[in-house]
Structures are given as C-alpha cells and as structure tokens.
Amino acid sequence: MSSRHLDQRIVSVKPITVPAPGRSADLLVKVTAPLSGQNLPVIVFSHGNAWSLDGYEPLVDRWAAAGFVVVQPTHLDSRRNGIGWDDPRFATIWRVRIADLHAVLDGLGDILLQAGGLENRVDRERIAIVGHSWGAQTAGAVLGARVLDADGVPGEDFSHSAVAAGALIAATGTGDTLTPFAAEHLPFMRPDYSTMTTPALVIAGGKDQSQLSTRGPEWFTDAYHLSPSPKSLLAIAEGEHTLGGLAGEMAAETTDEDPARVALVADAISAYLLDAFKLNDAAWTALNSAGAAGDGGWSISSK
C-alpha cells in the first residue's frame, strides 16, 4: 500500500451540533479534513455499537490524508449515552441511527461552515456513506437496503438522494439465522439487500464469526451477493470483526490487531470511492492487480 498521503496534514473540528428534532440527546459530529485542497469528496461514517465520534481514528485520519472530508456522528447507542439493551429507547435506536445520517446529509452545508469554512472546498456531488458493523447496517439502509419485518415484508425506503456511493465493513447478513438473543434484542437485523442499488464496496473478514448468527463468516458477504450491481467485495482471509483494529489500535474489542490490515481497509475504501466518483481510477486498478497477484491474504471481486 502506498504511503503517498501520509505526510498530508489534516485537521479535526468537534463537537458540532446538528439539528435533530425529537432526539433524546443532541446529535454531535466531528469533521476531519485535509488542511489543503479543493473539490474534496465527503465520507459520512457510521460507527459500530457503543462507539462515538472519537473512535475509528486509524480509518478517518487516513481518509482525510487521502483527500476526503469525513463527518462522524455519535449515535444514541454510544457508551456516552448509557442506553442498554433493556432501555425502552433501545428498540428504536436503529431508526434513530438512520435518521442521524439523514440529518447529517441534510445539514451538511451548515456542518461544513462550522468546521472552519469547509463548505467552499467540498464537492457536494460526491458524497459517500461508510459504516462498520451496526454502522454498516445503518449505512446500508441509506444506500437502499430495507429491513424485513417478522413476516418478511420489506420496510420503508431510507435511501438518500445525496449519496453517490458507499462502503460496508462487516455488515450484517440476512436475518434467517439469528441466534435467540439477536432475534429478541435485534429484530431489525433482517436486511433485504435486493433494493440496495447504490454502488458500494463490501468488506468482510474470513474469520469473522458473529455471536449473532449461526452461520459462519460468509454471513458478512450477503451484502455483496444479494444486492444489485455494481458492487465490489474485499475479502480479507484472516480478518476478524474489527479487521485489525479499525476503531483504535488498543480498543478492548480488537481481537486481530494488525495495523497493515487497517491500512488495507482504509486505502481500499478511498481507492474504491475515488474510482466510483470518477475522480481517479489508478489506486483502485492497482489494488485489484495487487489482489490478483498476491498470496491469497485478500482478494477483490466485482460485479
């Protein structure tokens, strides 16, 4: 992987409050951006369960150094809000998460203005949604996936017209093999990917064995296999759920600490998005070639 961007200076601004009527706590976001550059594409990032706008620096900083403006909301399930499984609000958090992303997309101009005048440096036609774990399901809904109810009927369309592409890291598979705990507490984990038409990169670890499904690691490839083209899949053979430590090198839940793996995930997403946005296809082409010529540690498929 190239280190060409790593001397690019970046800046973060936090917290910025985003209008979100009816939410039980303020919606706060962090914006991270390169210090220089114009017509910058945007990534709105949805964190995994219990995290916050302060997580995922290894990903976010690398994206900003590669020329993206990254906006990170803190969702209601953050540890900071203390909402546990048994809190009556928990059952609707999945919807609030999606609403958070819509609020960020709808309020992007004001967010960028408050982040030090970034509104004049951003390309509003090139906006992506990216998420990890629960955040990947949240992002998937904004990319067009639906949630099936108990009878298998698809729920409402949460897609957003401002989003041109996305990436889903360790995204929930179909809901037909949920464990009893997941079926009881996480009934929204029944994604229907047949309507997820937005171009997206799906990233899955070959050793990501979920406690929420009775299926193996291939569960996390459903978002690729069951959604319409165009899609790409980055499969990382030894990757577990944190894929090397995406949320932070020393994070307690990191089971497969590997900075190179984190860099691969970050660089694959930026390369994919630059290609999808028709800004530069060189990095994505090089990554595909490297995967094809490599030792099988990771591979890329596309359709």
N, C-alpha and C positions, 0 to 999 in steps of 0.2 A: 504494500500500500504506500502511496506517495505521502511524503510529509510536506509537500509544497506549501500547504496553507498554514502550517503550524506556527509560523512567525507572524501571522496576521493578528494584529491587536484587536481585541473585542471589548465590549462594554456591556454591563447589565444594569438595568434600572428596575427597582422593586421597592415597595409594592405599588401597583397601580390598581385603583378600584374601578371595576366595570359595573355599570348599571345592570342589575339583575332582579327585577321586582318579584316579590313573593318568596325569595330565597331566605332561609333562616339565618344565614350568615353572609357577610359581604363576600362578593366574588373578587378575589385578588389575583393579579397576574404579575409575572416577571417577564421582561423583554430583554433578550440578549442579541447583540448585533455587532457586525464588524464596524470599526471606527471609520472606515472609508468605503467608498463605493456607491454607485447609483443603480437604480432599477433592480433593487435586491428582491429576490423571491422570498416568500414567507412560509414558515412552518408553524402551525398551531399544534402543540403537543399535549396529549392527554396521558397523565401519569397512571401507574398501576395502583392497586388498592393501598390505601393508607399513606401514600406519599404526598408531596406538596410541590409548590413552585421552586423549592430549594433542592429538589432531587434531580437526578439524571444529568448532572454537570458534564460527565465524560462524553455524553452524546451531544448535548446542547452546545457546549463550547466548541466542539469540533465542527458542528454545522455552521455556527456563526463564523468560525475561521474560514470555512469554505464559501462564505458569501451569502448566507441566509440570515434573515431576521426571524428569531424564534420567540414565540409567545407561549408561556406556560401558566395555565390557570391552576389554582389549588381547588380540587373538588371537595364536596362535602364529606366524603369518606376519609379525608386526611386525618391522621392521628391527632392533628391540632384541634379538630372539632369534636373528638371524643364520642362519635356516634357508632355504637357497637351493633352486633348482629340483632340484638333484641330491642334496639331503639325503634319506635314506630316509624321514624323517618327513613329507616334503612331500606324498606321495601320499595321506596320511590327514588332512591339515590341514582339508580341507573338512568332514570329520566332526567334528573337534575344535571347529571354529568353531560348528557347530550345538550341540554339547554345551556349549560355553561359554554360549550363550544360555539353554539349559535350566538350567544351574547358576545363572545369574543369576535366572531366573524362580523356580526352586525355593527359592533362598536370599534372596529379595527382602526378607523381614521383617528378617533379620539385617543385610543391607546397609543398609537404611534406618535401623536402630537405630544402626549405627556411623557413619552420616552425620549425626550431630547430632540424633538423636531424631525423624527424619522419619516414623517408622512410624505415628505418630498423625495425620499430616497428609495421608496418601495414600489415594486411593480404589483399593482392590485389585481392584475390579470393572472398572476402566477402564485396561487395560494394552495398549500398542501395541508392535509391533516395527517398526523402521525400519532400512534399510541402504542403503549406496551401493556400486555396482559389485560386487565379490566379496561385500561385505556384504549387497547386495540379494539375491543368490542365497541366502546364508545365511538371511536373514530370510524369504525366500520359502518355504524348507523348513519353517520354524516356522509359517508361515501355511497350510501344507498341500501345497505343491508336492512332487513326488517327483523322484528322479534316475533316469533311464533307464540301464540297463546297455548293453553293446555290442550286445546282441540286441534292444534296445528294450523290455525288461521293466522296469516301474517298481519302484524300490527301496522301502525301508521308509518308513513314515509317521513324520515327525519333528514333526508338529504338536503344539502345546502348548495345553491347555485354558484356561490363564490369559489367553491373548491374545485380545482382542476385535476388534482392527483393526490395520492396518499401512500402511506406505508403502515402495515400492521405487523407488530412484533409480538410473537407468542399469543396470537388471537384465539379465543375460544372456538372450539369446533361445534358441530351440531349437538342439540340437546337430548338426543335419544339415548345417551349412555351416561347421564349424570348420576353421580353417587347419591344416596338418600339425603345426605347433608346438603349437597348442592341443589337437589330438586326442591328441598324445603326452603332454604335460605336464598337461593339464587335462581328463581324460576325464570328470570329474564335471560338466562344463559341458553337461549334457544334461537340462535341466529339463523336467519334464512338468507343465504348469500346469493340467491338467484337473481336478485334485483340490484346487486352491488356493481353497477356498470362503470363507475369511475375508474380510470387507470390506477393500479395500485401494485406495490411490491409487498409480498407476504414473506415474513422471515420466521423460520421455525427451527428449533433445536432437535437434533436426533436423539437426545437423551432427556427431553423434557417430558417427564412422566407426571401428569397432573393428578392431584388428590381429588379433583372434582369430577373426573370421568373414569370409567372403567376401561376405556381404550388406551392405546399406547401413544407414543409421541406423534404418530401420524395424525392424531386428532387436531393438532395445530396446523395442519396443511389444508384443512377443509376450506378455509377462506380462499385459497388458490384454486383448488379443484372444483369447487361448487359455484364459483362466480363466473360471470361472463368475461370474455376477453375485452380489452387487453389486460393481462396480469402477468406478473413475474413472481417466481419463488426462489428465495435464497435459503437453501437447506444447509445447516451447519452441523456436521455429524456429531461432534462431541458437545454441542451446546445444550445447556440445561435452561431452566426458566428465566434466569437472569442474564443468560447469554454473555457471561464473562464479568458481569458487574455493571450493567447499564445505569443503575440508579446511583452508583457510587462505589468506589473500589472497596471500601471497608464496610459496606452495608451488611447488616446482620443476615439478610436472606440470600446473599450471594453464595451460591454453592459451587460455582465453577470459575473462580476468579481467574481472569485471563485478559489483560489489557489489550492484547492483539485482537482478541475476539470482539471486544467492544469497538475497537477502531474499525474492524471489518464491517460491523453492523452500521456504524455511523457513516462510513465512507460509501457503503453500498447504497444507503438511502439518499445521500446527497448526489451521488452519481446517477441513480435512477431518476431522481426528480429533475436534475439538470437536463437529462435526456427527454423525459416526459414533457417538460416545459419548452422543449425545442431551443434551449439555450446553448447546450454543448453536449455532444454525444460521445466525446473522446473517453471520458473516465468510465462510462458505462460499457462501452465497447471493450476497453482494456480489461475491465473486471470480468466480463464474460469470457474473454480469451484466457485470463489467468485461471478462472474456474475450470475451464475445459482442459487446460494443460496441467492442472495441479495434481495433488496427491490424493484427491478424494476427500480432503478435510471439509470442503464445502463445494457446493455446486449451484448453478443458476439454471432454472428452467423458465421458459416464457411461452405464452400462448396469445 
